[in-house]
């Protein structure tokens, strides 16, 4: 493992970023953690309390430095690189919801892709970075041709979100080859858990159940997703960032198990009695996905996700109730 003195978590105030911070401060207490975040999001601010959510995400976490800035402004990221001199950068800055990326296409390209290019340019300019970790997505695969999909599966995204992420991957590798920047690319899938605030299917189901509202299943919930509990994913990120075996590699960091969306809803309903589930026609185009192959991450990184959706949904609901956080 790399002995690192400083991590810079770009977009670190977000859902996955906060868990990566927690993983580092809990299991690698000697590492310094700096969060660079714009503290801007695409939540419905009339129904959600973003500031309370931030307090929940970073509850009982100490020793993290927060720097406010926007990746779209290159001089801001150059300043933080010069001032903080991080060793490893993990970039999670994005509109993390595929629906919103497809709705706000220009914003998605500006943040998800051009913001990352600004970061790569800043790294090239300032130097001294041991590794850049880029957060991609299983959406880069588009419709799965086979499952479990390994990292060599064809990449044919069918939407703006997946396209912006694949473009980021290509440029990360190109900058790495041309300018000698060590990189790691991570492809998560269907991440869920306490502290989520975006309209992912898991978050919608859990919150609808807790609010006494019906869970609606597009096309009966027949589609499959690789539901991945957020703390498992955070561990995978840190392993990939710190391991010498993670250099210049792409990893699926997921549960590694394809489960029907209906299964997720039914488990939620068991945990929240009287929850109603109804079927509705398909309302939007989504890639046909399923399980991802995580053997590469297991072999090279020692990645070993622990939390099934049966356990994860219990933890998710418990966490929301403890924090009285229903968004």
C-alpha positions as CSV (number, residue, x, y, z in Angstrom):
1,X,0.0,0.0,0.0
2,X,1.1,3.6,-0.7
3,X,2.0,5.5,2.4
4,X,0.1,8.7,1.7
5,X,0.1,11.9,3.7
6,X,-2.6,13.7,2.0
7,X,-5.8,12.8,0.1
8,X,-7.8,15.5,-1.8
9,X,-11.4,14.4,-2.3
10,X,-12.9,16.5,-5.0
11,X,-16.7,16.4,-4.6
12,X,-16.0,14.9,-1.2
13,X,-19.0,16.5,0.5
14,X,-21.3,14.2,-1.6
15,X,-22.8,10.9,-0.8
16,X,-19.9,8.5,-1.8
17,X,-17.3,11.1,-1.0
18,X,-18.4,11.4,2.7
19,X,-18.1,7.7,3.1
20,X,-14.6,7.7,1.6
21,X,-13.7,10.4,4.1
22,X,-15.1,8.2,6.9
23,X,-13.2,5.1,5.6
24,X,-9.9,7.1,5.6
25,X,-10.3,8.7,9.0
26,X,-11.4,5.4,10.6
27,X,-9.0,2.9,9.1
28,X,-6.1,5.2,7.9
29,X,-6.0,7.8,10.7
30,X,-2.5,9.0,9.8
31,X,-3.6,10.2,6.4
32,X,-4.7,13.8,5.9
33,X,-8.0,14.4,4.2
34,X,-9.0,17.5,2.4
35,X,-12.4,18.0,0.8
36,X,-12.7,20.3,-2.2
37,X,-16.4,20.9,-3.0
38,X,-18.7,23.6,-4.4
39,X,-21.5,22.7,-2.0
40,X,-23.9,23.0,-4.9
41,X,-26.3,20.2,-5.8
42,X,-29.3,19.4,-7.9
43,X,-31.7,18.4,-5.1
44,X,-35.1,20.0,-4.7
45,X,-34.3,22.7,-2.2
46,X,-38.0,23.3,-1.4
47,X,-38.4,19.8,0.0
48,X,-34.8,18.9,1.1
49,X,-32.5,20.3,3.8
50,X,-29.0,20.1,2.3
51,X,-27.3,21.6,5.3
52,X,-28.8,19.1,7.7
53,X,-27.8,16.3,5.3
54,X,-24.1,17.6,5.4
55,X,-24.2,17.4,9.2
56,X,-25.4,13.8,9.0
57,X,-22.8,12.8,6.4
58,X,-19.9,14.1,8.5
59,X,-21.3,13.4,12.0
60,X,-18.5,12.5,14.5
61,X,-15.9,12.9,11.8
62,X,-13.0,15.1,12.8
63,X,-9.7,16.3,11.3
64,X,-11.1,16.9,7.8
65,X,-10.2,20.2,6.1
66,X,-12.9,21.7,3.8
67,X,-12.1,23.9,0.9
68,X,-14.9,25.5,-1.1
69,X,-14.3,25.7,-4.8
70,X,-15.6,24.7,-8.2
71,X,-13.8,22.4,-10.5
72,X,-15.1,24.3,-13.5
73,X,-12.7,27.2,-12.5
74,X,-9.2,25.9,-13.2
75,X,-7.4,28.5,-11.0
76,X,-9.3,27.4,-8.0
77,X,-8.1,23.8,-8.3
78,X,-4.6,25.0,-9.1
79,X,-4.6,27.0,-6.0
80,X,-5.7,24.1,-3.8
81,X,-3.0,21.8,-5.4
82,X,-0.3,24.4,-4.8
83,X,-1.4,25.2,-1.2
84,X,-2.3,21.7,0.0
85,X,0.1,19.6,-2.0
86,X,-2.0,16.4,-2.0
87,X,-0.5,13.0,-2.9
88,X,-3.6,11.3,-4.2
89,X,-6.7,12.9,-5.7
90,X,-10.1,11.2,-5.9
91,X,-12.5,13.0,-8.2
92,X,-16.2,12.4,-7.5
93,X,-17.4,15.8,-8.8
94,X,-20.4,15.3,-11.1
95,X,-24.1,15.4,-11.4
96,X,-24.3,11.9,-10.0
97,X,-27.9,11.2,-11.1
98,X,-28.2,9.9,-14.6
99,X,-31.8,11.4,-14.9
100,X,-30.6,14.8,-14.0
101,X,-27.5,14.6,-16.2
102,X,-29.8,13.7,-19.1
103,X,-32.1,16.6,-18.3
104,X,-29.4,19.2,-17.7
105,X,-27.1,18.0,-20.5
106,X,-24.9,21.1,-20.8
107,X,-24.3,21.2,-17.0
108,X,-23.5,17.5,-17.0
109,X,-20.8,17.9,-19.7
110,X,-19.5,21.0,-18.0
111,X,-19.1,19.4,-14.6
112,X,-18.7,15.7,-15.3
113,X,-16.3,16.1,-18.2
114,X,-14.9,19.6,-18.6
115,X,-14.4,20.0,-14.9
116,X,-12.3,16.8,-14.9
117,X,-10.3,18.1,-17.8
118,X,-9.6,21.2,-15.7
119,X,-8.4,18.9,-12.9
120,X,-6.1,17.0,-15.3
121,X,-4.7,20.3,-16.6
122,X,-4.1,21.5,-13.1
123,X,-2.3,18.2,-12.2
124,X,-0.1,18.6,-15.3
125,X,0.7,22.2,-14.5
126,X,1.4,21.8,-10.8
127,X,2.9,18.3,-10.7
128,X,3.7,16.2,-7.6
129,X,0.6,14.1,-7.6
130,X,1.1,10.4,-7.1
131,X,-2.2,9.3,-8.5
132,X,-5.6,10.6,-9.8
133,X,-8.6,8.4,-9.3
134,X,-11.5,9.1,-11.6
135,X,-15.0,8.1,-10.7
136,X,-16.7,6.6,-13.8
137,X,-19.9,4.5,-13.8
138,X,-21.4,1.2,-15.0
139,X,-23.4,3.4,-17.4
140,X,-20.4,3.4,-19.7
141,X,-21.2,-0.1,-20.7
142,X,-24.7,0.8,-22.0
143,X,-26.9,-2.2,-22.5
144,X,-25.0,-5.2,-21.1
145,X,-24.1,-7.8,-23.8
146,X,-23.3,-10.3,-21.1
147,X,-23.3,-10.5,-17.3
148,X,-21.5,-10.3,-15.1
149,X,-19.9,-7.6,-17.1
150,X,-16.1,-7.3,-16.7
151,X,-13.9,-4.3,-17.4
152,X,-13.3,-5.6,-20.9
153,X,-17.1,-5.5,-21.8
154,X,-17.8,-3.2,-24.8
155,X,-18.4,0.4,-23.8
156,X,-21.4,1.8,-25.7
157,X,-23.2,4.3,-23.5
158,X,-26.8,5.2,-24.5
159,X,-27.2,8.5,-22.6
160,X,-25.4,11.8,-21.8
161,X,-24.4,10.6,-18.3
162,X,-22.7,7.5,-19.6
163,X,-21.1,9.4,-22.5
164,X,-19.7,12.1,-20.2
165,X,-18.2,9.4,-17.9
166,X,-16.6,7.4,-20.8
167,X,-15.2,10.6,-22.2
168,X,-13.6,11.3,-18.8
169,X,-12.1,7.8,-18.8
170,X,-10.6,8.3,-22.3
171,X,-9.0,11.6,-21.4
172,X,-7.7,10.4,-18.1
173,X,-5.8,7.6,-19.8
174,X,-4.7,10.0,-22.6
175,X,-3.3,12.5,-20.1
176,X,-1.7,9.7,-18.2
177,X,0.1,8.3,-21.3
178,X,1.1,11.7,-22.6
179,X,2.1,13.5,-19.4
180,X,3.1,10.6,-17.1
181,X,0.2,11.0,-14.7
182,X,-0.6,7.8,-12.8
183,X,-4.4,7.1,-12.8
184,X,-7.0,4.7,-11.6
185,X,-10.6,4.5,-13.0
186,X,-13.5,3.2,-10.9
187,X,-16.9,2.0,-12.2
188,X,-19.5,1.8,-9.4
189,X,-23.1,0.7,-9.8
190,X,-26.4,1.4,-8.0
191,X,-24.8,2.7,-4.8
192,X,-27.2,3.1,-1.9
193,X,-27.2,3.8,1.8
194,X,-27.9,6.4,4.5
195,X,-27.1,9.9,3.4
196,X,-28.1,9.5,-0.2
197,X,-30.1,12.5,-1.5
198,X,-30.4,11.9,-5.3
199,X,-33.3,10.2,-7.0
200,X,-31.7,6.8,-7.4
201,X,-34.2,4.0,-7.5
202,X,-33.1,2.7,-4.1
203,X,-33.5,6.1,-2.5
204,X,-36.9,6.6,-4.0
205,X,-38.1,3.2,-2.8
206,X,-36.9,3.6,0.8
207,X,-38.2,7.1,1.2
208,X,-41.5,6.3,-0.3
209,X,-41.9,3.4,2.0
210,X,-41.0,5.5,5.1
211,X,-43.4,8.2,4.1
212,X,-46.2,5.8,3.6
213,X,-46.3,6.3,-0.2
214,X,-46.6,3.6,-2.9
215,X,-43.5,2.1,-4.5
216,X,-44.0,2.1,-8.3
217,X,-42.1,-0.4,-10.4
218,X,-41.4,0.4,-14.1
219,X,-42.2,-2.6,-16.2
220,X,-42.8,-4.6,-13.0
221,X,-39.2,-4.1,-11.7
222,X,-37.9,-6.9,-14.0
223,X,-34.6,-5.1,-14.7
224,X,-31.5,-6.1,-12.7
225,X,-29.0,-3.8,-11.0
226,X,-25.8,-4.5,-9.1
227,X,-26.9,-2.8,-5.9
228,X,-23.8,-1.8,-3.9
229,X,-23.8,-0.7,-0.3
230,X,-22.0,2.6,0.0
231,X,-19.5,1.6,2.8
232,X,-18.3,-1.3,0.7
233,X,-17.8,1.0,-2.3
234,X,-15.9,3.5,-0.2
235,X,-13.5,0.7,0.9
236,X,-13.0,-0.3,-2.7
237,X,-12.2,3.3,-3.6
238,X,-9.5,3.6,-0.9
239,X,-8.0,0.2,-1.8
240,X,-7.8,1.2,-5.4
241,X,-6.3,4.6,-4.6
242,X,-3.6,3.3,-2.2
243,X,-2.6,0.0,-3.8
244,X,0.4,-0.2,-6.2
245,X,-1.7,-2.7,-8.1
246,X,-4.3,0.0,-8.8
247,X,-1.9,2.0,-11.0
248,X,-3.2,2.6,-14.5
249,X,-6.1,0.2,-14.1
250,X,-9.9,0.2,-14.4
251,X,-12.0,-1.5,-11.7
252,X,-15.6,-2.4,-11.2
253,X,-16.2,-1.6,-7.6
254,X,-19.7,-3.0,-6.8
255,X,-21.4,-5.8,-4.9
256,X,-20.9,-8.1,-7.9
257,X,-24.4,-9.5,-7.8
258,X,-27.3,-8.7,-10.1
259,X,-30.7,-8.4,-8.3
260,X,-34.1,-7.6,-9.8
261,X,-35.4,-4.1,-8.9
262,X,-38.5,-5.8,-7.7
263,X,-36.5,-7.8,-5.2
264,X,-35.1,-4.6,-3.8
265,X,-38.6,-3.2,-3.4
266,X,-40.0,-6.3,-1.8
267,X,-37.2,-6.3,0.8
268,X,-38.0,-2.7,1.6
269,X,-41.6,-3.6,2.0
270,X,-40.7,-6.4,4.5
271,X,-38.7,-3.9,6.5
272,X,-41.5,-1.2,6.4
273,X,-44.9,-3.0,6.9
274,X,-47.9,-1.9,4.9
275,X,-45.7,-0.6,2.1
276,X,-47.7,-0.9,-1.2
277,X,-46.0,-1.9,-4.5
278,X,-47.6,-1.2,-7.9
279,X,-46.5,-1.8,-11.4
280,X,-46.5,0.9,-14.1
281,X,-45.5,1.1,-17.7
282,X,-41.8,1.9,-18.5
283,X,-41.5,5.7,-18.5
284,X,-37.9,6.3,-19.7
285,X,-35.1,4.6,-21.5
286,X,-32.5,3.1,-19.2
287,X,-29.6,0.8,-20.1
288,X,-30.2,-2.9,-19.5
289,X,-27.7,-3.8,-16.9
290,X,-27.1,-6.5,-14.2
291,X,-24.2,-7.9,-12.3
292,X,-20.6,-6.6,-12.7
293,X,-17.6,-8.9,-12.5
294,X,-15.4,-7.8,-9.6
295,X,-12.8,-10.6,-9.8
296,X,-10.1,-8.1,-11.0
297,X,-10.6,-5.9,-7.9
298,X,-10.7,-8.9,-5.6
299,X,-7.5,-10.3,-7.1
300,X,-5.4,-7.1,-7.4
301,X,-6.8,-5.0,-4.5
302,X,-8.1,-7.5,-2.0
303,X,-11.6,-6.0,-2.4
304,X,-14.2,-8.0,-0.6
305,X,-17.7,-6.4,-0.3
306,X,-19.6,-7.6,2.7
307,X,-23.1,-6.2,2.6
308,X,-25.9,-7.9,0.7
309,X,-29.1,-6.0,-0.1
310,X,-30.9,-7.9,2.6
311,X,-28.5,-6.5,5.2
312,X,-27.9,-3.2,3.4
313,X,-31.6,-2.2,3.3
314,X,-31.9,-2.8,7.0
315,X,-28.9,-0.6,7.6
316,X,-30.2,2.0,5.2
317,X,-33.6,2.2,6.9
318,X,-32.0,2.2,10.4
319,X,-29.7,5.0,9.4
320,X,-32.5,7.2,8.1
321,X,-34.6,6.6,11.2
322,X,-31.7,7.4,13.5
323,X,-31.0,10.6,11.8
324,X,-34.7,11.4,11.1
325,X,-33.6,12.0,7.5
326,X,-36.3,11.4,4.9
327,X,-35.8,13.4,1.7
